Amino acid sequence: MNILEMYEKVKKIYEQYEESYWYIGLRFEDKEREIGEECECSRHNGDREDEREFPAYGTDEYEELEELDGTSAWNMDPSLMKEYHPGVQSLRGLDLEKECSRHFTTKHCYVIAGNRQGRHDDPDQGEIVIKSAVVLEQIF
């Protein structure tokens, strides 16, 4: 599946679940998850210069970071922007035929959802925090 097919799939998943959940997000991570699994709370590294800069999960450095009150994800609400592609700034300059997973640095991508929004004082653009988020679908 290429990146355009991935975003079409993600849109259909959003439409499938938008009546069941208030908040739906796209989460990129290395952790292997199961459908229906509840995600743990995310950590925040406000001092980083690059949003991809993050200590490895489970390390002492990771455990020292501020814990959010939910799971961080890219907000999938289509009303946010006319052309919105969670996880990438723009499709310009990308090889649109390349396997979608090769555009990201993580091993996995999930659609997660919940009915309560968490709080975050310093969110990245397009970021949402979802309390008691569950995995709905695995994209890759």
BELLIN-V598865 format. One record per pair of residues at least 12 apart in sequence whose C-alpha atoms are under 10 Angstrom apart, sorted by the first residue. I is the first residue (numbers start at 1). J is the second residue. Records with the same first field share a line. If there is no record, write none. Layout:
# BELLIN-V598865
I = J  J
This chain:
# BELLIN-V598865
1 = 97  98  99  100  101  139  140
2 = 95  96  97  98  99  100  101  102  103
3 = 85  91  94  95  96  97  98  99  100  101  102  103
4 = 85  91  96  97  98  99  100
5 = 96  97  99  100
6 = 99  100  101  139  140
7 = 84  85  86  100  139
9 = 139
10 = 25  26  76  85  86  110  111  137  138  139
11 = 76  77  78
13 = 111  136  137
14 = 26  76  77  78  111  112  113  136
15 = 77  78
17 = 113  136
18 = 77  113
20 = 113  114  115
21 = 112  113  114  115  116  133
22 = 77  113  114  115  116  117  130
23 = 75  76  77  112  113  114  115  116  117  128  129  130  131  133
24 = 73  74  75  76  77  111  112  113  114  115  117  128  129  130  133  134  135  136
25 = 71  72  73  74  75  76  77  86  110  111  112  113  114  126  127  128  129  130  133  135  136
26 = 72  73  74  75  76  86  87  109  110  111  112  113  127  128  135  137  138  139
27 = 71  72  73  74  75  86  87  106  108  109  110  111  112  113  127  135  138  139
28 = 72  73  74  86  87  104  105  106  107  108  109  110  111  139  140
29 = 57  73  104  105  106  107  108  109  110
30 = 56  57  105  106  107  108  109
31 = 57  106  107  108  109
32 = 107  108  109  110  138
33 = 108  109  110  134  135  137  138
34 = 110  134  135  136  137  138
35 = 110  111  112  134  135  136  137  138
36 = 112  133  134  135  136  137
37 = 112  132  133  134  135  136
38 = 71  112  113  114  131  132  133  134  135  136
39 = 70  71  72  112  113  130  131  132  133  134  135
40 = 67  68  69  70  71  72  131  132  133  134
41 = 67  68  69  70  71  72  118  129  130  131  132  133
42 = 65  66  67  68  69  70  71  72  73  129  130
43 = 57  62  63  64  65  66  67  68  69  70  71  72
44 = 62  64  65  66  67  68  72  120  121  122  123
45 = 62  64  65  66  67  122
46 = 65  66  121  122  123  124
51 = 124
52 = 105
67 = 120
68 = 118  119  120  121  129  130  131
69 = 117  118  119  120  129  130  131  132
70 = 114  116  117  118  119  120  128  129  130  131  132  133
71 = 112  113  114  117  118  128  129  130  131  132  133  134
72 = 112  118  119  120  123  124  127  128  129  130  131  133
73 = 86  87  110  111  112  113  124  126  127  128  129  130  133
74 = 86  87  88  111  112  124  125  126  127  128  129
75 = 87  112  113  125  126  127  128  129  130
76 = 111  112  113  126  127  128
77 = 126
80 = 126
81 = 126
84 = 126
85 = 126
86 = 125  126  127
87 = 103  104  109  126  127
88 = 103  104
89 = 125  126
100 = 139  140
101 = 139  140
106 = 140
107 = 140
108 = 138  139  140
109 = 137  138  139  140
110 = 134  135  136  137  138  139  140
111 = 133  134  135  136  137  138  139
112 = 130  132  133  134  135  136  137  138
113 = 129  130  131  132  133  134  135  136  137
114 = 129  130  131  132  133  134  135  136
115 = 130  131  132  133
116 = 129  130  131  132  133
117 = 129  130  131  132  133
118 = 130  131  132
119 = 131
